[in-house]
Amino acid sequence: MPRYARLECPDGEATLSIHFTETISTGNNITLYFEDENLDVLVEKLQVKGITLNQLPKDEAWLWKEAKLQDPDGNNIILFKAGEDRKNPPWRIN
């Protein structure tokens, strides 16, 4: 059984991803993703404003480039650039 699913909205480019986990943690489980085609520029702008990132932009194994931070309430935020691989990665099941 797949452990991950990406659902596409019928109109527009929005998607919703669901990831299976064996256990439910008692901590913060919310992670919000925001895509930006100019990720490196966005990160530089945030740093100039004094926003601290937990991870600078990094190329990940799933073909996305991601930067990570938390909002003031401790919610995880991932800023990413995926391009065509967001909706059509090489491992996609049709």
PDB file of N, CA, C and O in Angstrom:
ATOM      1  N   MET A   1       0.832  -1.174   0.000  1.00  0.00           N
ATOM      2  CA  MET A   1       0.000   0.000   0.000  1.00  0.00           C
ATOM      3  C   MET A   1       0.881   1.244   0.000  1.00  0.00           C
ATOM      4  O   MET A   1       1.848   1.305   0.759  1.00  0.00           O
ATOM      5  N   PRO A   2       0.575   2.224  -0.822  1.00  0.00           N
ATOM      6  CA  PRO A   2       1.379   3.457  -0.825  1.00  0.00           C
ATOM      7  C   PRO A   2       1.334   4.170   0.528  1.00  0.00           C
ATOM      8  O   PRO A   2       0.332   4.119   1.241  1.00  0.00           O
ATOM      9  N   ARG A   3       2.414   4.819   0.854  1.00  0.00           N
ATOM     10  CA  ARG A   3       2.494   5.554   2.116  1.00  0.00           C
ATOM     11  C   ARG A   3       2.339   7.055   1.890  1.00  0.00           C
ATOM     12  O   ARG A   3       2.407   7.845   2.832  1.00  0.00           O
ATOM     13  N   TYR A   4       2.129   7.440   0.635  1.00  0.00           N
ATOM     14  CA  TYR A   4       2.049   8.845   0.289  1.00  0.00           C
ATOM     15  C   TYR A   4       1.104   9.000  -0.891  1.00  0.00           C
ATOM     16  O   TYR A   4       1.130   8.200  -1.826  1.00  0.00           O
ATOM     17  N   ALA A   5       0.274  10.028  -0.843  1.00  0.00           N
ATOM     18  CA  ALA A   5      -0.617  10.304  -1.972  1.00  0.00           C
ATOM     19  C   ALA A   5      -0.676  11.810  -2.196  1.00  0.00           C
ATOM     20  O   ALA A   5      -0.723  12.592  -1.246  1.00  0.00           O
ATOM     21  N   ARG A   6      -0.674  12.201  -3.454  1.00  0.00           N
ATOM     22  CA  ARG A   6      -0.839  13.613  -3.816  1.00  0.00           C
ATOM     23  C   ARG A   6      -2.113  13.715  -4.630  1.00  0.00           C
ATOM     24  O   ARG A   6      -2.248  13.070  -5.670  1.00  0.00           O
ATOM     25  N   LEU A   7      -3.047  14.526  -4.154  1.00  0.00           N
ATOM     26  CA  LEU A   7      -4.323  14.728  -4.815  1.00  0.00           C
ATOM     27  C   LEU A   7      -4.290  16.071  -5.525  1.00  0.00           C
ATOM     28  O   LEU A   7      -3.808  17.059  -4.972  1.00  0.00           O
ATOM     29  N   GLU A   8      -4.800  16.107  -6.745  1.00  0.00           N
ATOM     30  CA  GLU A   8      -4.808  17.333  -7.528  1.00  0.00           C
ATOM     31  C   GLU A   8      -6.219  17.915  -7.552  1.00  0.00           C
ATOM     32  O   GLU A   8      -7.187  17.183  -7.757  1.00  0.00           O
ATOM     33  N   CYS A   9      -6.342  19.214  -7.345  1.00  0.00           N
ATOM     34  CA  CYS A   9      -7.625  19.887  -7.462  1.00  0.00           C
ATOM     35  C   CYS A   9      -8.014  19.926  -8.942  1.00  0.00           C
ATOM     36  O   CYS A   9      -7.146  20.067  -9.803  1.00  0.00           O
ATOM     37  N   PRO A  10      -9.304  19.804  -9.242  1.00  0.00           N
ATOM     38  CA  PRO A  10      -9.721  19.774 -10.649  1.00  0.00           C
ATOM     39  C   PRO A  10      -9.490  21.093 -11.380  1.00  0.00           C
ATOM     40  O   PRO A  10      -9.314  21.094 -12.598  1.00  0.00           O
ATOM     41  N   ASP A  11      -9.489  22.196 -10.673  1.00  0.00           N
ATOM     42  CA  ASP A  11      -9.248  23.506 -11.275  1.00  0.00           C
ATOM     43  C   ASP A  11      -8.013  24.129 -10.648  1.00  0.00           C
ATOM     44  O   ASP A  11      -7.864  24.108  -9.426  1.00  0.00           O
ATOM     45  N   GLY A  12      -7.135  24.678 -11.456  1.00  0.00           N
ATOM     46  CA  GLY A  12      -5.934  25.329 -10.940  1.00  0.00           C
ATOM     47  C   GLY A  12      -4.803  24.351 -10.735  1.00  0.00           C
ATOM     48  O   GLY A  12      -4.834  23.229 -11.241  1.00  0.00           O
ATOM     49  N   GLU A  13      -3.798  24.785  -9.986  1.00  0.00           N
ATOM     50  CA  GLU A  13      -2.586  23.998  -9.786  1.00  0.00           C
ATOM     51  C   GLU A  13      -2.414  23.489  -8.362  1.00  0.00           C
ATOM     52  O   GLU A  13      -1.388  22.881  -8.058  1.00  0.00           O
ATOM     53  N   ALA A  14      -3.385  23.717  -7.476  1.00  0.00           N
ATOM     54  CA  ALA A  14      -3.252  23.322  -6.076  1.00  0.00           C
ATOM     55  C   ALA A  14      -3.285  21.804  -5.922  1.00  0.00           C
ATOM     56  O   ALA A  14      -3.966  21.098  -6.667  1.00  0.00           O
ATOM     57  N   THR A  15      -2.534  21.325  -4.938  1.00  0.00           N
ATOM     58  CA  THR A  15      -2.512  19.903  -4.607  1.00  0.00           C
ATOM     59  C   THR A  15      -2.608  19.746  -3.090  1.00  0.00           C
ATOM     60  O   THR A  15      -2.330  20.681  -2.339  1.00  0.00           O
ATOM     61  N   LEU A  16      -3.001  18.558  -2.654  1.00  0.00           N
ATOM     62  CA  LEU A  16      -3.043  18.201  -1.241  1.00  0.00           C
ATOM     63  C   LEU A  16      -2.319  16.877  -1.105  1.00  0.00           C
ATOM     64  O   LEU A  16      -2.622  15.920  -1.818  1.00  0.00           O
ATOM     65  N   SER A  17      -1.360  16.819  -0.188  1.00  0.00           N
ATOM     66  CA  SER A  17      -0.596  15.590   0.012  1.00  0.00           C
ATOM     67  C   SER A  17      -0.924  14.979   1.361  1.00  0.00           C
ATOM     68  O   SER A  17      -1.136  15.682   2.349  1.00  0.00           O
ATOM     69  N   ILE A  18      -0.961  13.660   1.381  1.00  0.00           N
ATOM     70  CA  ILE A  18      -1.209  12.909   2.608  1.00  0.00           C
ATOM     71  C   ILE A  18      -0.087  11.893   2.751  1.00  0.00           C
ATOM     72  O   ILE A  18       0.241  11.181   1.802  1.00  0.00           O
ATOM     73  N   HIS A  19       0.500  11.831   3.945  1.00  0.00           N
ATOM     74  CA  HIS A  19       1.623  10.930   4.209  1.00  0.00           C
ATOM     75  C   HIS A  19       1.246  10.033   5.385  1.00  0.00           C
ATOM     76  O   HIS A  19       0.901  10.530   6.456  1.00  0.00           O
ATOM     77  N   PHE A  20       1.308   8.724   5.195  1.00  0.00           N
ATOM     78  CA  PHE A  20       0.982   7.754   6.231  1.00  0.00           C
ATOM     79  C   PHE A  20       2.108   7.673   7.250  1.00  0.00           C
ATOM     80  O   PHE A  20       3.287   7.731   6.899  1.00  0.00           O
ATOM     81  N   THR A  21       1.728   7.538   8.514  1.00  0.00           N
ATOM     82  CA  THR A  21       2.707   7.331   9.569  1.00  0.00           C
ATOM     83  C   THR A  21       2.197   6.239  10.505  1.00  0.00           C
ATOM     84  O   THR A  21       0.990   6.087  10.690  1.00  0.00           O
ATOM     85  N   GLU A  22       3.105   5.495  11.082  1.00  0.00           N
ATOM     86  CA  GLU A  22       2.735   4.400  11.986  1.00  0.00           C
ATOM     87  C   GLU A  22       2.222   4.913  13.330  1.00  0.00           C
ATOM     88  O   GLU A  22       1.370   4.279  13.953  1.00  0.00           O
ATOM     89  N   THR A  23       2.732   6.049  13.774  1.00  0.00           N
ATOM     90  CA  THR A  23       2.359   6.568  15.088  1.00  0.00           C
ATOM     91  C   THR A  23       1.942   8.039  14.981  1.00  0.00           C
ATOM     92  O   THR A  23       2.331   8.746  14.051  1.00  0.00           O
ATOM     93  N   ILE A  24       1.165   8.466  15.927  1.00  0.00           N
ATOM     94  CA  ILE A  24       0.759   9.863  16.000  1.00  0.00           C
ATOM     95  C   ILE A  24       1.591  10.515  17.092  1.00  0.00           C
ATOM     96  O   ILE A  24       1.564  10.086  18.245  1.00  0.00           O
ATOM     97  N   SER A  25       2.323  11.545  16.725  1.00  0.00           N
ATOM     98  CA  SER A  25       3.154  12.214  17.724  1.00  0.00           C
ATOM     99  C   SER A  25       2.283  13.129  18.576  1.00  0.00           C
ATOM    100  O   SER A  25       1.205  13.551  18.158  1.00  0.00           O
ATOM    101  N   THR A  26       2.763  13.424  19.758  1.00  0.00           N
ATOM    102  CA  THR A  26       2.012  14.308  20.650  1.00  0.00           C
ATOM    103  C   THR A  26       2.378  15.766  20.415  1.00  0.00           C
ATOM    104  O   THR A  26       1.731  16.666  20.951  1.00  0.00           O
ATOM    105  N   GLY A  27       3.411  16.002  19.618  1.00  0.00           N
ATOM    106  CA  GLY A  27       3.849  17.367  19.336  1.00  0.00           C
ATOM    107  C   GLY A  27       3.102  17.971  18.161  1.00  0.00           C
ATOM    108  O   GLY A  27       2.004  17.543  17.809  1.00  0.00           O
ATOM    109  N   ASN A  28       3.715  18.960  17.574  1.00  0.00           N
ATOM    110  CA  ASN A  28       3.129  19.681  16.462  1.00  0.00           C
ATOM    111  C   ASN A  28       3.179  18.825  15.196  1.00  0.00           C
ATOM    112  O   ASN A  28       4.257  18.436  14.746  1.00  0.00           O
ATOM    113  N   ASN A  29       2.015  18.537  14.628  1.00  0.00           N
ATOM    114  CA  ASN A  29       1.938  17.698  13.438  1.00  0.00           C
ATOM    115  C   ASN A  29       1.671  18.485  12.166  1.00  0.00           C
ATOM    116  O   ASN A  29       1.558  17.890  11.094  1.00  0.00           O
ATOM    117  N   ILE A  30       1.570  19.781  12.252  1.00  0.00           N
ATOM    118  CA  ILE A  30       1.209  20.583  11.093  1.00  0.00           C
ATOM    119  C   ILE A  30       2.459  21.020  10.336  1.00  0.00           C
ATOM    120  O   ILE A  30       3.393  21.574  10.915  1.00  0.00           O
ATOM    121  N   THR A  31       2.455  20.759   9.034  1.00  0.00           N
ATOM    122  CA  THR A  31       3.501  21.266   8.154  1.00  0.00           C
ATOM    123  C   THR A  31       2.822  21.887   6.951  1.00  0.00           C
ATOM    124  O   THR A  31       2.054  21.225   6.252  1.00  0.00           O
ATOM    125  N   LEU A  32       3.102  23.147   6.712  1.00  0.00           N
ATOM    126  CA  LEU A  32       2.555  23.856   5.566  1.00  0.00           C
ATOM    127  C   LEU A  32       3.646  24.021   4.525  1.00  0.00           C
ATOM    128  O   LEU A  32       4.782  24.363   4.854  1.00  0.00           O
ATOM    129  N   TYR A  33       3.301  23.780   3.274  1.00  0.00           N
ATOM    130  CA  TYR A  33       4.247  23.908   2.167  1.00  0.00           C
ATOM    131  C   TYR A  33       3.829  25.074   1.281  1.00  0.00           C
ATOM    132  O   TYR A  33       2.650  25.237   0.964  1.00  0.00           O
ATOM    133  N   PHE A  34       4.799  25.873   0.890  1.00  0.00           N
ATOM    134  CA  PHE A  34       4.567  26.970  -0.031  1.00  0.00           C
ATOM    135  C   PHE A  34       5.617  26.899  -1.125  1.00  0.00           C
ATOM    136  O   PHE A  34       6.818  26.896  -0.852  1.00  0.00           O
ATOM    137  N   GLU A  35       5.153  26.843  -2.369  1.00  0.00           N
ATOM    138  CA  GLU A  35       6.077  26.753  -3.495  1.00  0.00           C
ATOM    139  C   GLU A  35       6.387  28.135  -4.035  1.00  0.00           C
ATOM    140  O   GLU A  35       5.504  28.985  -4.140  1.00  0.00           O
ATOM    141  N   ASP A  36       7.652  28.353  -4.376  1.00  0.00           N
ATOM    142  CA  ASP A  36       8.087  29.604  -4.987  1.00  0.00           C
ATOM    143  C   ASP A  36       9.155  29.276  -6.027  1.00  0.00           C
ATOM    144  O   ASP A  36      10.149  28.618  -5.721  1.00  0.00           O
ATOM    145  N   GLU A  37       8.944  29.732  -7.238  1.00  0.00           N
ATOM    146  CA  GLU A  37       9.887  29.460  -8.323  1.00  0.00           C
ATOM    147  C   GLU A  37      11.238  30.137  -8.096  1.00  0.00           C
ATOM    148  O   GLU A  37      12.246  29.714  -8.661  1.00  0.00           O
ATOM    149  N   ASN A  38      11.262  31.183  -7.275  1.00  0.00           N
ATOM    150  CA  ASN A  38      12.501  31.907  -6.974  1.00  0.00           C
ATOM    151  C   ASN A  38      12.869  31.696  -5.505  1.00  0.00           C
ATOM    152  O   ASN A  38      13.045  32.655  -4.754  1.00  0.00           O
ATOM    153  N   LEU A  39      12.981  30.443  -5.114  1.00  0.00           N
ATOM    154  CA  LEU A  39      13.191  30.078  -3.717  1.00  0.00           C
ATOM    155  C   LEU A  39      14.405  30.771  -3.097  1.00  0.00           C
ATOM    156  O   LEU A  39      14.311  31.303  -1.991  1.00  0.00           O
ATOM    157  N   ASP A  40      15.533  30.772  -3.788  1.00  0.00           N
ATOM    158  CA  ASP A  40      16.741  31.375  -3.219  1.00  0.00           C
ATOM    159  C   ASP A  40      16.554  32.870  -2.958  1.00  0.00           C
ATOM    160  O   ASP A  40      17.023  33.384  -1.942  1.00  0.00           O
ATOM    161  N   VAL A  41      15.880  33.563  -3.857  1.00  0.00           N
ATOM    162  CA  VAL A  41      15.611  34.996  -3.686  1.00  0.00           C
ATOM    163  C   VAL A  41      14.664  35.214  -2.507  1.00  0.00           C
ATOM    164  O   VAL A  41      14.872  36.122  -1.703  1.00  0.00           O
ATOM    165  N   LEU A  42      13.622  34.381  -2.404  1.00  0.00           N
ATOM    166  CA  LEU A  42      12.685  34.479  -1.288  1.00  0.00           C
ATOM    167  C   LEU A  42      13.407  34.302   0.040  1.00  0.00           C
ATOM    168  O   LEU A  42      13.186  35.073   0.974  1.00  0.00           O
ATOM    169  N   VAL A  43      14.268  33.293   0.131  1.00  0.00           N
ATOM    170  CA  VAL A  43      15.005  33.035   1.366  1.00  0.00           C
ATOM    171  C   VAL A  43      15.899  34.226   1.719  1.00  0.00           C
ATOM    172  O   VAL A  43      15.982  34.609   2.886  1.00  0.00           O
ATOM    173  N   GLU A  44      16.559  34.807   0.737  1.00  0.00           N
ATOM    174  CA  GLU A  44      17.398  35.986   0.995  1.00  0.00           C
ATOM    175  C   GLU A  44      16.558  37.141   1.546  1.00  0.00           C
ATOM    176  O   GLU A  44      16.990  37.826   2.473  1.00  0.00           O
ATOM    177  N   LYS A  45      15.373  37.365   0.991  1.00  0.00           N
ATOM    178  CA  LYS A  45      14.485  38.430   1.464  1.00  0.00           C
ATOM    179  C   LYS A  45      14.052  38.180   2.911  1.00  0.00           C
ATOM    180  O   LYS A  45      14.006  39.110   3.716  1.00  0.00           O
ATOM    181  N   LEU A  46      13.737  36.936   3.235  1.00  0.00           N
ATOM    182  CA  LEU A  46      13.341  36.603   4.603  1.00  0.00           C
ATOM    183  C   LEU A  46      14.494  36.821   5.576  1.00  0.00           C
ATOM    184  O   LEU A  46      14.291  37.337   6.674  1.00  0.00           O
ATOM    185  N   GLN A  47      15.698  36.431   5.179  1.00  0.00           N
ATOM    186  CA  GLN A  47      16.857  36.614   6.048  1.00  0.00           C
ATOM    187  C   GLN A  47      17.141  38.092   6.287  1.00  0.00           C
ATOM    188  O   GLN A  47      17.497  38.479   7.400  1.00  0.00           O
ATOM    189  N   VAL A  48      16.991  38.923   5.258  1.00  0.00           N
ATOM    190  CA  VAL A  48      17.191  40.377   5.411  1.00  0.00           C
ATOM    191  C   VAL A  48      16.202  40.933   6.429  1.00  0.00           C
ATOM    192  O   VAL A  48      16.520  41.873   7.157  1.00  0.00           O
ATOM    193  N   LYS A  49      15.004  40.354   6.482  1.00  0.00           N
ATOM    194  CA  LYS A  49      13.977  40.799   7.436  1.00  0.00           C
ATOM    195  C   LYS A  49      14.197  40.215   8.826  1.00  0.00           C
ATOM    196  O   LYS A  49      13.418  40.487   9.740  1.00  0.00           O
ATOM    197  N   GLY A  50      15.251  39.415   8.997  1.00  0.00           N
ATOM    198  CA  GLY A  50      15.570  38.860  10.310  1.00  0.00           C
ATOM    199  C   GLY A  50      14.888  37.543  10.626  1.00  0.00           C
ATOM    200  O   GLY A  50      14.907  37.099  11.774  1.00  0.00           O
ATOM    201  N   ILE A  51      14.292  36.916   9.640  1.00  0.00           N
ATOM    202  CA  ILE A  51      13.624  35.631   9.863  1.00  0.00           C
ATOM    203  C   ILE A  51      14.670  34.516   9.822  1.00  0.00           C
ATOM    204  O   ILE A  51      15.459  34.419   8.882  1.00  0.00           O
ATOM    205  N   THR A  52      14.657  33.689  10.848  1.00  0.00           N
ATOM    206  CA  THR A  52      15.615  32.599  10.974  1.00  0.00           C
ATOM    207  C   THR A  52      15.060  31.338  10.340  1.00  0.00           C
ATOM    208  O   THR A  52      13.916  30.959  10.592  1.00  0.00           O
ATOM    209  N   LEU A  53      15.865  30.693   9.524  1.00  0.00           N
ATOM    210  CA  LEU A  53      15.469  29.431   8.906  1.00  0.00           C
ATOM    211  C   LEU A  53      16.175  28.281   9.591  1.00  0.00           C
ATOM    212  O   LEU A  53      17.331  28.409   9.994  1.00  0.00           O
ATOM    213  N   ASN A  54      15.483  27.151   9.727  1.00  0.00           N
ATOM    214  CA  ASN A  54      16.073  25.948  10.308  1.00  0.00           C
ATOM    215  C   ASN A  54      16.934  25.207   9.291  1.00  0.00           C
ATOM    216  O   ASN A  54      17.856  24.476   9.653  1.00  0.00           O
ATOM    217  N   GLN A  55      16.617  25.408   8.006  1.00  0.00           N
ATOM    218  CA  GLN A  55      17.399  24.786   6.925  1.00  0.00           C
ATOM    219  C   GLN A  55      17.384  25.727   5.733  1.00  0.00           C
ATOM    220  O   GLN A  55      16.324  26.141   5.264  1.00  0.00           O
ATOM    221  N   LEU A  56      18.561  26.056   5.257  1.00  0.00           N
ATOM    222  CA  LEU A  56      18.666  26.861   4.038  1.00  0.00           C
ATOM    223  C   LEU A  56      18.287  25.987   2.842  1.00  0.00           C
ATOM    224  O   LEU A  56      18.256  24.763   2.973  1.00  0.00           O
ATOM    225  N   PRO A  57      17.996  26.580   1.681  1.00  0.00           N
ATOM    226  CA  PRO A  57      17.591  25.778   0.529  1.00  0.00           C
ATOM    227  C   PRO A  57      18.560  24.624   0.262  1.00  0.00           C
ATOM    228  O   PRO A  57      19.776  24.802   0.196  1.00  0.00           O
ATOM    229  N   LYS A  58      17.978  23.445   0.113  1.00  0.00           N
ATOM    230  CA  LYS A  58      18.763  22.220  -0.057  1.00  0.00           C
ATOM    231  C   LYS A  58      18.056  21.336  -1.079  1.00  0.00           C
ATOM    232  O   LYS A  58      16.836  21.179  -1.031  1.00  0.00           O
ATOM    233  N   ASP A  59      18.818  20.762  -1.996  1.00  0.00           N
ATOM    234  CA  ASP A  59      18.270  19.804  -2.956  1.00  0.00           C
ATOM    235  C   ASP A  59      17.999  18.490  -2.233  1.00  0.00           C
ATOM    236  O   ASP A  59      18.901  17.899  -1.640  1.00  0.00           O
ATOM    237  N   GLU A  60      16.740  18.036  -2.288  1.00  0.00           N
ATOM    238  CA  GLU A  60      16.342  16.817  -1.600  1.00  0.00           C
ATOM    239  C   GLU A  60      16.276  15.632  -2.571  1.00  0.00           C
ATOM    240  O   GLU A  60      16.217  15.822  -3.786  1.00  0.00           O
ATOM    241  N   ALA A  61      16.285  14.419  -2.029  1.00  0.00           N
ATOM    242  CA  ALA A  61      16.274  13.198  -2.839  1.00  0.00           C
ATOM    243  C   ALA A  61      15.009  13.075  -3.689  1.00  0.00           C
ATOM    244  O   ALA A  61      15.032  12.419  -4.730  1.00  0.00           O
ATOM    245  N   TRP A  62      13.906  13.695  -3.261  1.00  0.00           N
ATOM    246  CA  TRP A  62      12.637  13.604  -3.996  1.00  0.00           C
ATOM    247  C   TRP A  62      12.518  14.684  -5.071  1.00  0.00           C
ATOM    248  O   TRP A  62      11.430  14.953  -5.581  1.00  0.00           O
ATOM    249  N   LEU A  63      13.662  15.301  -5.406  1.00  0.00           N
ATOM    250  CA  LEU A  63      13.813  16.242  -6.525  1.00  0.00           C
ATOM    251  C   LEU A  63      13.229  17.622  -6.263  1.00  0.00           C
ATOM    252  O   LEU A  63      13.008  18.383  -7.205  1.00  0.00           O
ATOM    253  N   TRP A  64      12.978  17.958  -5.009  1.00  0.00           N
ATOM    254  CA  TRP A  64      12.546  19.303  -4.648  1.00  0.00           C
ATOM    255  C   TRP A  64      13.707  20.010  -3.958  1.00  0.00           C
ATOM    256  O   TRP A  64      14.568  19.370  -3.355  1.00  0.00           O
ATOM    257  N   LYS A  65      13.718  21.316  -4.055  1.00  0.00           N
ATOM    258  CA  LYS A  65      14.651  22.127  -3.283  1.00  0.00           C
ATOM    259  C   LYS A  65      13.832  22.726  -2.153  1.00  0.00           C
ATOM    260  O   LYS A  65      12.797  23.342  -2.406  1.00  0.00           O
ATOM    261  N   GLU A  66      14.279  22.558  -0.895  1.00  0.00           N
ATOM    262  CA  GLU A  66      13.483  22.975   0.257  1.00  0.00           C
ATOM    263  C   GLU A  66      14.283  23.808   1.251  1.00  0.00           C
ATOM    264  O   GLU A  66      15.471  23.576   1.480  1.00  0.00           O
ATOM    265  N   ALA A  67      13.595  24.781   1.829  1.00  0.00           N
ATOM    266  CA  ALA A  67      14.088  25.541   2.974  1.00  0.00           C
ATOM    267  C   ALA A  67      13.054  25.358   4.081  1.00  0.00           C
ATOM    268  O   ALA A  67      11.861  25.243   3.801  1.00  0.00           O
ATOM    269  N   LYS A  68      13.502  25.330   5.338  1.00  0.00           N
ATOM    270  CA  LYS A  68      12.582  25.038   6.442  1.00  0.00           C
ATOM    271  C   LYS A  68      12.670  26.104   7.529  1.00  0.00           C
ATOM    272  O   LYS A  68      13.739  26.639   7.823  1.00  0.00           O
ATOM    273  N   LEU A  69      11.510  26.394   8.113  1.00  0.00           N
ATOM    274  CA  LEU A  69      11.422  27.316   9.238  1.00  0.00           C
ATOM    275  C   LEU A  69      10.168  27.005  10.023  1.00  0.00           C
ATOM    276  O   LEU A  69       9.409  26.104   9.666  1.00  0.00           O
ATOM    277  N   GLN A  70       9.947  27.754  11.098  1.00  0.00           N
ATOM    278  CA  GLN A  70       8.734  27.608  11.902  1.00  0.00           C
ATOM    279  C   GLN A  70       8.098  28.969  12.081  1.00  0.00           C
ATOM    280  O   GLN A  70       8.780  29.991  12.160  1.00  0.00           O
ATOM    281  N   ASP A  71       6.755  28.961  12.146  1.00  0.00           N
ATOM    282  CA  ASP A  71       6.058  30.208  12.416  1.00  0.00           C
ATOM    283  C   ASP A  71       6.088  30.477  13.926  1.00  0.00           C
ATOM    284  O   ASP A  71       6.549  29.620  14.681  1.00  0.00           O
ATOM    285  N   PRO A  72       5.612  31.637  14.386  1.00  0.00           N
ATOM    286  CA  PRO A  72       5.683  31.956  15.815  1.00  0.00           C
ATOM    287  C   PRO A  72       4.963  30.957  16.725  1.00  0.00           C
ATOM    288  O   PRO A  72       5.287  30.871  17.910  1.00  0.00           O
ATOM    289  N   ASP A  73       3.992  30.197  16.197  1.00  0.00           N
ATOM    290  CA  ASP A  73       3.287  29.193  16.995  1.00  0.00           C
ATOM    291  C   ASP A  73       3.969  27.826  16.948  1.00  0.00           C
ATOM    292  O   ASP A  73       3.484  26.873  17.557  1.00  0.00           O
ATOM    293  N   GLY A  74       5.084  27.723  16.233  1.00  0.00           N
ATOM    294  CA  GLY A  74       5.814  26.466  16.166  1.00  0.00           C
ATOM    295  C   GLY A  74       5.394  25.550  15.035  1.00  0.00           C
ATOM    296  O   GLY A  74       5.884  24.425  14.942  1.00  0.00           O
ATOM    297  N   ASN A  75       4.486  26.010  14.163  1.00  0.00           N
ATOM    298  CA  ASN A  75       4.104  25.191  13.006  1.00  0.00           C
ATOM    299  C   ASN A  75       5.262  25.128  12.022  1.00  0.00           C
ATOM    300  O   ASN A  75       5.953  26.121  11.794  1.00  0.00           O
ATOM    301  N   ASN A  76       5.463  23.970  11.450  1.00  0.00           N
ATOM    302  CA  ASN A  76       6.537  23.778  10.481  1.00  0.00           C
ATOM    303  C   ASN A  76       6.126  24.361   9.138  1.00  0.00           C
ATOM    304  O   ASN A  76       5.002  24.152   8.682  1.00  0.00           O
ATOM    305  N   ILE A  77       7.035  25.090   8.508  1.00  0.00           N
ATOM    306  CA  ILE A  77       6.809  25.655   7.187  1.00  0.00           C
ATOM    307  C   ILE A  77       7.949  25.210   6.291  1.00  0.00           C
ATOM    308  O   ILE A  77       9.122  25.334   6.644  1.00  0.00           O
ATOM    309  N   ILE A  78       7.589  24.695   5.133  1.00  0.00           N
ATOM    310  CA  ILE A  78       8.588  24.333   4.140  1.00  0.00           C
ATOM    311  C   ILE A  78       8.345  25.181   2.903  1.00  0.00           C
ATOM    312  O   ILE A  78       7.268  25.155   2.308  1.00  0.00           O
ATOM    313  N   LEU A  79       9.364  25.925   2.536  1.00  0.00           N
ATOM    314  CA  LEU A  79       9.346  26.701   1.304  1.00  0.00           C
ATOM    315  C   LEU A  79      10.081  25.853   0.286  1.00  0.00           C
ATOM    316  O   LEU A  79      11.169  25.351   0.567  1.00  0.00           O
ATOM    317  N   PHE A  80       9.503  25.687  -0.891  1.00  0.00           N
ATOM    318  CA  PHE A  80      10.121  24.763  -1.827  1.00  0.00           C
ATOM    319  C   PHE A  80       9.973  25.206  -3.271  1.00  0.00           C
ATOM    320  O   PHE A  80       9.154  26.058  -3.616  1.00  0.00           O
ATOM    321  N   LYS A  81      10.801  24.588  -4.096  1.00  0.00           N
ATOM    322  CA  LYS A  81      10.712  24.716  -5.546  1.00  0.00           C
ATOM    323  C   LYS A  81      10.768  23.294  -6.098  1.00  0.00           C
ATOM    324  O   LYS A  81      11.752  22.579  -5.915  1.00  0.00           O
ATOM    325  N   ALA A  82       9.687  22.900  -6.778  1.00  0.00           N
ATOM    326  CA  ALA A  82       9.627  21.540  -7.318  1.00  0.00           C
ATOM    327  C   ALA A  82       9.430  21.526  -8.821  1.00  0.00           C
ATOM    328  O   ALA A  82       9.808  20.564  -9.489  1.00  0.00           O
ATOM    329  N   GLY A  83       8.851  22.568  -9.351  1.00  0.00           N
ATOM    330  CA  GLY A  83       8.610  22.605 -10.788  1.00  0.00           C
ATOM    331  C   GLY A  83       7.734  21.450 -11.232  1.00  0.00           C
ATOM    332  O   GLY A  83       6.757  21.112 -10.563  1.00  0.00           O
ATOM    333  N   GLU A  84       8.078  20.849 -12.352  1.00  0.00           N
ATOM    334  CA  GLU A  84       7.302  19.745 -12.926  1.00  0.00           C
ATOM    335  C   GLU A  84       7.256  18.538 -12.004  1.00  0.00           C
ATOM    336  O   GLU A  84       6.303  17.761 -12.065  1.00  0.00           O
ATOM    337  N   ASP A  85       8.267  18.356 -11.146  1.00  0.00           N
ATOM    338  CA  ASP A  85       8.319  17.192 -10.267  1.00  0.00           C
ATOM    339  C   ASP A  85       7.281  17.225  -9.151  1.00  0.00           C
ATOM    340  O   ASP A  85       7.052  16.205  -8.501  1.00  0.00           O
ATOM    341  N   ARG A  86       6.646  18.377  -8.910  1.00  0.00           N
ATOM    342  CA  ARG A  86       5.612  18.433  -7.872  1.00  0.00           C
ATOM    343  C   ARG A  86       4.419  17.575  -8.272  1.00  0.00           C
ATOM    344  O   ARG A  86       3.918  16.794  -7.463  1.00  0.00           O
ATOM    345  N   LYS A  87       3.968  17.712  -9.496  1.00  0.00           N
ATOM    346  CA  LYS A  87       2.793  16.953  -9.936  1.00  0.00           C
ATOM    347  C   LYS A  87       3.144  15.744 -10.794  1.00  0.00           C
ATOM    348  O   LYS A  87       2.331  14.831 -10.937  1.00  0.00           O
ATOM    349  N   ASN A  88       4.323  15.728 -11.356  1.00  0.00           N
ATOM    350  CA  ASN A  88       4.701  14.642 -12.259  1.00  0.00           C
ATOM    351  C   ASN A  88       6.110  14.123 -11.982  1.00  0.00           C
ATOM    352  O   ASN A  88       6.977  14.206 -12.852  1.00  0.00           O
ATOM    353  N   PRO A  89       6.352  13.587 -10.776  1.00  0.00           N
ATOM    354  CA  PRO A  89       7.689  13.049 -10.503  1.00  0.00           C
ATOM    355  C   PRO A  89       7.913  11.756 -11.295  1.00  0.00           C
ATOM    356  O   PRO A  89       6.955  11.134 -11.755  1.00  0.00           O
ATOM    357  N   PRO A  90       9.158  11.360 -11.449  1.00  0.00           N
ATOM    358  CA  PRO A  90       9.455  10.148 -12.231  1.00  0.00           C
ATOM    359  C   PRO A  90       8.780   8.895 -11.689  1.00  0.00           C
ATOM    360  O   PRO A  90       8.561   7.956 -12.454  1.00  0.00           O
ATOM    361  N   TRP A  91       8.443   8.839 -10.410  1.00  0.00           N
ATOM    362  CA  TRP A  91       7.851   7.652  -9.776  1.00  0.00           C
ATOM    363  C   TRP A  91       6.326   7.722  -9.719  1.00  0.00           C
ATOM    364  O   TRP A  91       5.703   6.877  -9.076  1.00  0.00           O
ATOM    365  N   ARG A  92       5.711   8.703 -10.370  1.00  0.00           N
ATOM    366  CA  ARG A  92       4.261   8.874 -10.331  1.00  0.00           C
ATOM    367  C   ARG A  92       3.542   7.632 -10.873  1.00  0.00           C
ATOM    368  O   ARG A  92       3.958   7.041 -11.869  1.00  0.00           O
ATOM    369  N   ILE A  93       2.454   7.252 -10.193  1.00  0.00           N
ATOM    370  CA  ILE A  93       1.592   6.166 -10.645  1.00  0.00           C
ATOM    371  C   ILE A  93       0.387   6.810 -11.300  1.00  0.00           C
ATOM    372  O   ILE A  93      -0.311   7.602 -10.667  1.00  0.00           O
ATOM    373  N   ASN A  94       0.133   6.487 -12.545  1.00  0.00           N
ATOM    374  CA  ASN A  94      -1.030   7.051 -13.248  1.00  0.00           C
ATOM    375  C   ASN A  94      -2.276   6.241 -13.015  1.00  0.00           C
ATOM    376  O   ASN A  94      -3.339   6.580 -13.535  1.00  0.00           O
TER     377      ASN A  94
END
